Amino acid sequence: MHIIVDGYNLIRQSATFRSSERKSLEQGRNALIRSLALYRKLRGHRITVVFDGWEGGSPREERDLAGGVEIVYSRLGEKADDVIKRLLEKGGEERLVVTSDREIAIFAARRGSS
């Protein structure tokens, strides 16, 4: 199972992560990543979290790894939604998308992901 997380979307939907984000954007991201790393350790699923970099990001997509969680920052001018869609277009393993974004949920369902 590959779990793909819409990072800022989840942070802003969760009271716990939102509280961390109020301190700083970095603290919000780190709280989410720590939580995902713990979940990965317990369940063993592959996890990718995608964050928007479209307004102030790097000219290139950036990737990192923390606690076994793959972290992707979309490039400047590209939204996280676009990166998530690209990940969903790749075949292979079963995928689960964590987002409250209706467009992404519909896109995922059309490609056989939940």
Backbone as JSON, one array per atom type, in Angstrom:
{
  "sequence": "MHIIVDGYNLIRQSATFRSSERKSLEQGRNALIRSLALYRKLRGHRITVVFDGWEGGSPREERDLAGGVEIVYSRLGEKADDVIKRLLEKGGEERLVVTSDREIAIFAARRGSS",
  "N": [[0.85, -1.18, 0.0], [0.59, 2.16, -0.89], [0.57, 5.2, 0.57], [-0.52, 8.38, -0.1], [-0.17, 11.65, 0.81], [-1.78, 14.73, 1.01], [-0.16, 17.26, 2.01], [-0.33, 20.1, 3.19], [-3.05, 20.34, 3.1], [-3.98, 18.32, 4.84], [-2.79, 19.2, 7.23], [-4.2, 21.55, 7.68], [-6.72, 20.6, 8.11], [-6.67, 19.3, 10.47], [-6.9, 19.74, 13.91], [-4.78, 19.41, 15.71], [-2.41, 19.48, 14.09], [-2.78, 21.94, 12.89], [-2.56, 23.63, 15.05], [0.18, 23.38, 15.59], [1.13, 24.48, 13.24], [0.41, 27.12, 13.53], [2.39, 28.14, 15.13], [4.63, 27.98, 13.48], [5.14, 27.5, 9.97], [6.97, 25.52, 9.37], [6.99, 24.05, 11.78], [4.43, 22.97, 11.73], [4.6, 21.31, 9.45], [6.66, 19.58, 10.31], [5.44, 18.34, 12.54], [3.41, 16.89, 11.3], [4.94, 15.19, 9.65], [6.4, 13.74, 11.57], [4.3, 12.34, 12.79], [3.37, 10.82, 10.6], [5.66, 9.27, 10.15], [5.74, 7.72, 12.45], [3.35, 6.27, 12.13], [4.03, 4.89, 9.8], [6.08, 3.29, 10.78], [4.66, 1.64, 12.51], [2.76, 0.4, 10.82], [3.98, -0.15, 8.38], [3.52, 0.75, 5.79], [4.24, 2.29, 2.62], [4.83, 5.72, 2.46], [4.12, 8.87, 1.11], [4.38, 12.3, 1.39], [3.09, 15.3, 0.16], [3.88, 18.64, -0.43], [2.89, 21.99, -1.2], [4.86, 24.03, -3.26], [4.52, 25.97, -4.95], [4.15, 28.78, -4.8], [6.34, 29.89, -3.43], [8.47, 28.24, -3.75], [11.27, 26.17, -4.75], [12.88, 26.33, -8.0], [12.93, 23.79, -8.98], [11.41, 20.6, -8.43], [11.56, 19.33, -5.16], [12.87, 16.74, -3.12], [12.85, 14.72, -0.19], [13.69, 12.64, 2.64], [12.4, 11.43, 5.63], [12.34, 9.71, 8.57], [11.6, 7.48, 7.13], [9.57, 8.4, 5.57], [8.68, 9.66, 2.49], [9.19, 12.88, 1.29], [7.85, 15.42, -0.65], [8.24, 18.44, -2.32], [6.46, 20.54, -4.31], [7.5, 22.14, -7.36], [8.31, 25.6, -7.98], [5.55, 27.4, -9.14], [4.02, 25.16, -9.54], [1.41, 23.2, -8.27], [0.78, 21.19, -5.33], [-1.27, 19.43, -5.86], [-0.92, 18.78, -8.57], [1.41, 17.28, -8.49], [0.54, 15.13, -6.92], [-1.39, 14.04, -8.63], [0.31, 13.19, -10.7], [1.73, 11.19, -9.34], [-0.34, 9.4, -8.91], [-0.9, 8.58, -11.47], [1.05, 6.82, -12.1], [1.5, 3.38, -12.43], [1.13, 0.25, -10.65], [1.46, -0.48, -7.27], [-1.21, -0.71, -4.78], [-2.98, 2.26, -3.92], [-3.63, 4.87, -1.58], [-5.16, 7.91, -1.03], [-4.8, 10.74, 0.98], [-6.7, 13.36, 1.56], [-8.79, 16.29, 1.58], [-9.55, 17.48, -0.62], [-11.73, 17.69, -3.12], [-11.48, 17.46, -5.94], [-9.03, 16.09, -6.24], [-9.67, 13.73, -4.9], [-11.67, 12.65, -6.57], [-10.19, 12.34, -8.92], [-8.35, 10.41, -8.02], [-10.08, 8.25, -7.43], [-11.0, 7.63, -9.98], [-8.8, 6.47, -11.01], [-8.6, 4.15, -9.7], [-7.75, 4.31, -7.08], [-8.12, 4.75, -3.52]],
  "CA": [[0.0, 0.0, 0.0], [1.28, 3.44, -0.95], [-0.29, 6.28, 1.06], [-0.09, 9.69, -0.61], [-0.8, 12.63, 1.69], [-1.82, 16.14, 0.61], [0.4, 17.77, 3.26], [-0.93, 21.29, 3.79], [-4.48, 20.07, 3.22], [-4.19, 17.58, 6.09], [-2.43, 20.07, 8.35], [-5.26, 22.55, 7.91], [-7.94, 19.9, 8.49], [-6.43, 18.69, 11.78], [-6.69, 20.72, 14.99], [-3.44, 19.21, 16.27], [-1.39, 19.99, 13.18], [-3.05, 23.38, 12.7], [-1.99, 24.3, 16.23], [1.63, 23.44, 15.37], [1.38, 25.39, 12.12], [0.27, 28.5, 14.01], [3.71, 28.53, 15.64], [5.38, 28.23, 12.24], [4.84, 26.55, 8.9], [7.9, 24.41, 9.53], [6.54, 23.21, 12.9], [3.27, 22.23, 11.25], [5.1, 20.24, 8.57], [7.41, 18.61, 11.12], [4.49, 17.58, 13.35], [2.77, 15.94, 10.39], [5.94, 14.2, 9.22], [6.66, 12.85, 12.73], [3.14, 11.48, 12.93], [3.38, 9.87, 9.49], [6.79, 8.35, 10.35], [5.31, 6.78, 13.49], [2.37, 5.4, 11.49], [4.77, 4.02, 8.9], [6.81, 2.32, 11.61], [3.68, 0.7, 13.05], [1.99, -0.29, 9.79], [4.86, -0.59, 7.31], [3.13, 1.23, 4.46], [5.02, 3.33, 1.96], [4.12, 6.99, 2.61], [4.66, 10.07, 0.46], [3.63, 13.51, 1.71], [3.38, 16.31, -0.85], [3.62, 20.01, -0.01], [2.94, 23.02, -2.24], [5.99, 24.95, -3.34], [4.21, 26.73, -6.16], [4.27, 30.24, -4.63], [7.64, 30.34, -2.94], [9.38, 27.11, -3.73], [12.45, 26.09, -5.6], [12.56, 26.15, -9.42], [12.84, 22.35, -9.23], [10.77, 19.79, -7.39], [12.54, 18.87, -4.16], [12.5, 15.51, -2.4], [13.61, 14.44, 1.03], [13.24, 11.45, 3.34], [12.5, 11.59, 7.08], [11.65, 8.63, 9.25], [11.06, 6.56, 6.15], [8.5, 9.06, 4.82], [9.16, 10.46, 1.36], [8.64, 14.24, 1.32], [7.99, 16.06, -1.95], [7.82, 19.84, -2.43], [6.28, 20.87, -5.73], [8.38, 23.22, -7.81], [7.72, 26.93, -8.14], [4.57, 27.43, -10.22], [3.28, 23.89, -9.62], [0.7, 22.89, -7.03], [0.9, 19.83, -4.82], [-2.29, 18.63, -6.56], [-0.34, 18.29, -9.81], [2.36, 16.21, -8.12], [-0.26, 13.99, -6.48], [-1.96, 13.44, -9.84], [1.4, 12.46, -11.39], [1.99, 9.97, -8.57], [-1.47, 8.49, -9.12], [-0.88, 8.08, -12.84], [2.0, 5.71, -12.15], [0.86, 2.11, -12.08], [1.8, -0.53, -9.61], [0.84, -0.86, -6.01], [-2.46, -0.09, -4.32], [-2.72, 3.6, -3.39], [-4.64, 5.54, -0.78], [-4.85, 9.34, -1.0], [-5.35, 11.44, 2.14], [-6.97, 14.75, 1.21], [-10.2, 16.67, 1.58], [-9.71, 18.15, -1.91], [-12.67, 16.89, -3.91], [-10.93, 17.2, -7.27], [-8.01, 15.04, -6.12], [-10.38, 12.49, -4.52], [-12.32, 12.14, -7.79], [-9.09, 11.91, -9.79], [-7.83, 9.16, -7.45], [-11.1, 7.21, -7.59], [-11.04, 7.26, -11.41], [-7.61, 5.67, -11.29], [-8.65, 2.95, -8.88], [-7.2, 4.53, -5.74], [-9.13, 5.21, -2.57]],
  "C": [[0.89, 1.24, 0.0], [0.29, 4.52, -0.53], [0.3, 7.6, 0.59], [-0.88, 10.74, 0.15], [-0.66, 14.04, 1.1], [-1.45, 16.93, 1.88], [-0.3, 18.96, 3.88], [-2.43, 21.11, 3.97], [-4.76, 19.36, 4.54], [-3.86, 18.44, 7.3], [-3.58, 21.0, 8.69], [-6.6, 21.92, 8.24], [-7.85, 19.31, 9.89], [-6.15, 19.76, 12.83], [-5.28, 20.62, 15.56], [-2.37, 19.81, 15.37], [-1.55, 21.48, 12.93], [-2.45, 24.18, 13.85], [-0.47, 24.42, 16.1], [1.96, 24.44, 14.28], [1.25, 26.86, 12.54], [1.58, 29.02, 14.58], [4.64, 28.86, 14.48], [5.0, 27.16, 11.23], [5.71, 25.31, 9.04], [7.47, 23.48, 10.67], [5.31, 22.39, 12.51], [3.69, 21.05, 10.37], [5.8, 19.16, 9.39], [6.49, 17.75, 11.98], [3.81, 16.52, 12.49], [3.75, 14.83, 10.01], [6.26, 13.23, 10.36], [5.52, 11.85, 12.91], [3.09, 10.41, 11.83], [4.5, 8.84, 9.65], [6.43, 7.3, 11.41], [4.31, 5.78, 12.9], [3.07, 4.4, 10.57], [5.5, 2.92, 9.67], [5.86, 1.24, 12.13], [3.04, -0.18, 11.97], [2.83, -0.77, 8.6], [4.51, -0.1, 5.91], [4.13, 2.25, 3.93], [4.19, 4.63, 2.05], [4.88, 8.1, 1.89], [3.78, 11.23, 0.87], [4.08, 14.59, 0.73], [2.96, 17.68, -0.34], [3.71, 20.94, -1.21], [4.24, 23.81, -2.13], [5.73, 25.97, -4.44], [4.34, 28.24, -6.0], [5.66, 30.69, -4.21], [8.68, 29.26, -2.93], [10.57, 27.26, -4.64], [12.02, 25.94, -7.07], [12.39, 24.67, -9.8], [12.09, 21.68, -8.09], [11.85, 19.29, -6.44], [11.99, 17.65, -3.44], [13.41, 15.31, -1.22], [13.05, 13.15, 1.62], [13.44, 11.68, 4.82], [11.69, 10.49, 7.73], [11.01, 7.64, 8.31], [9.93, 7.15, 5.3], [9.14, 9.89, 3.71], [8.44, 11.8, 1.39], [8.91, 14.87, -0.05], [7.46, 17.48, -1.84], [7.67, 20.14, -3.91], [7.18, 22.05, -6.09], [7.6, 24.54, -7.89], [6.77, 26.92, -9.33], [3.75, 26.16, -10.37], [2.65, 23.6, -8.26], [0.94, 21.44, -6.62], [-0.09, 18.91, -5.52], [-1.73, 18.02, -7.83], [0.64, 17.15, -9.56], [1.59, 14.96, -7.71], [-0.88, 13.29, -7.69], [-0.9, 12.65, -10.6], [1.69, 11.14, -10.67], [0.88, 8.93, -8.79], [-1.49, 7.88, -10.51], [0.11, 6.93, -13.02], [1.27, 4.44, -11.72], [1.55, 1.45, -10.91], [0.94, -0.8, -8.41], [-0.49, -0.15, -5.72], [-2.13, 1.25, -3.67], [-3.93, 4.13, -2.63], [-4.23, 7.01, -0.7], [-5.56, 9.96, 0.2], [-5.46, 12.91, 1.79], [-8.45, 15.04, 1.41], [-10.51, 17.43, 0.29], [-10.54, 17.25, -2.82], [-12.12, 16.51, -5.28], [-9.92, 16.06, -7.24], [-8.68, 13.7, -5.78], [-11.04, 11.85, -5.74], [-11.27, 11.6, -8.75], [-8.56, 10.55, -9.33], [-8.8, 8.0, -7.68], [-11.16, 6.74, -9.04], [-9.85, 6.41, -11.8], [-7.52, 4.46, -10.38], [-8.03, 3.08, -7.5], [-8.34, 4.95, -4.82], [-8.71, 6.51, -1.94]]
}
